[in-house]
Amino acid sequence: MVSHYIEKWDAEDVDAWESGGKDIARRNLIWSVVAEHVGFSIWSIWSVMVLFMPVEVYGIDAAGKFFLVAVPTLVGSILRIPYTVATARFGGRNWTVMSALFLLVPTTLTLILMLNPGASYTTFMVVAATAGIGGGNFASSMTNINAFYPQRLKGWALGLNAGGGNIGVPTIQLIGLLVIATVGNRAPYLVCAVYLMFIAVAAVGASLFMDNLGNQRSDLRSMAKALKFSESWVISFLYIGTFGSFIGFSFAFGQILQINFLAGGATATQAALHAAQIAFVGPLLGSIARPIGGKLADRIGGGKITMWTFVAMALAASVLVTAGTVDDNTVGAASAAIMVAFVLGFIALFLLSGIGNGSVYKMIPAIFEAKAQSFAEMDREAKAVWSRGISGALIGFAGAVGGLGGVGINLVLRASYNSPAKSATMAFWVFLAFYLACIVMTWFVFLRRPSTSNSDVDDARIPVGV
């Protein structure tokens, strides 16, 4: 019988890594990506379901739909905190299998509900909330993979793991597009049926090919320790700007497109099809960009990549503000030029948020590795265990806070569409202001030269460009 338990794992031992350790890590990474990929798909399933919900059939308007997709974002973000400590409590392999099987609940409930369009809005909210289960998978998966890889490869490994998971968003949107294009916008249950099979594959694969680590440490005490460091709060704030943008726009982009196509005179089916044809591109590019952001951070420094990413995101948001302002002052349907500006602005934000996701998460293990090296009373192994535990805990906490940014995006968009202007322009101004704040925060904490050098370990300044 094959053992899936490794008592002692030291990714920093170069000889052990080259003599087989990297193969074990790669195998666990592959199936972690698969399971997280499916989790992200189920987390974002309602961003697809709303495209199958014409208001005349379901009785839910645009504002109601924005709130509907915000609910799983909120639940998934909160679940990231307990999911962070689950891998240490149950084992990375065991928890990956369990968390994959949990996805059967929201998928089955969504399938049943979409066959009953006459259900109350409250019922839709409750079922959408269960999809938040998929959002928790990210935290446990990232914490687990962080333990498998050495410091020099964490940016790439974490970026690849997260990026592969993030691609679950455009994947389910592509499947939704395929269903709409072939049988119309009245068969959403087919999307759910496909994912019941994918969930089974993820659970079985994780059971057969993943491992539990005996020396994995990441619990609520580690999280409490991590939050004593000021950098932890700053990282969480920056992750609102990167991951919050990615997941928030992923859930909202298709709906924004659908609203604009409907305003241009398209029928409900045509608007759903046109929106689905475009909506998946942004999340796809953002997902692909995430490991690139991690790789760039490995080479150049997470702080530098993160700051310049926010500069570019502010410019992209400025494009949306300009296009929205022109559209608000234009009589009649939006022009083709305005639609192109909207699409290009959002695509740029997706791409840049992916790069920023990778660079911000690279900063987490780098920060605590630097702090661990200052502990003279610890040996090398103790430093590695401390760094892994604190980093893993912060990965989960920052992921939870970042996910709440996605909730904020959908609520801001909902409020903007409910305003007298009935447009998203007000929301675009809010996004621009936040990205400007992130630029200032990144520079002030991680890139400006410290004026003094007598700070203690608990508030030690991290080397420039960490």
Secondary structure, 3 states (H helix, E strand, C coil): CCCCEECCCCCCCHHHHHHHHHHHHHHHHHHHHHHHHHHHHHHCHHHHHHHHCCHHHHCCCHHHHHHHHHHHHHHHHHHHHHHHHHHHHHCHHHHHHHHHHHCHHHHHHHHHHHCCCCCCHHHHHHHHHHCCHHHHHHHHHHHHHHHHCCHHHHHHHHHHHHHHHHCHHHHHHHHHHHHHHHHCCCCCHHHHHHHHHHHHHHHHHHHHHCCEECCCCCCHHHHHHHCCCHHHHHHHHHHHHHHHHHHHHHHHHHHHHHHHHHHCCCCHHHHHHHHHHHHCHHHHHHHHHHHHHHHHHHHHCHHHHHHHHHHHHHHHHHHHHHHHHHHHCCCCCCCHHHHHHHHHHHHHHHHHHHHHHHHHHHHHHHHHHHHHCCCCCCCHHHHHHHHHHHHHHHHHHHHHHHHHHHHHHHHHHHHHHHCCCCCCHHHHHHHHHHHHHHHHHHHHHHHCCCCCCCCCHHHCCCCCCC
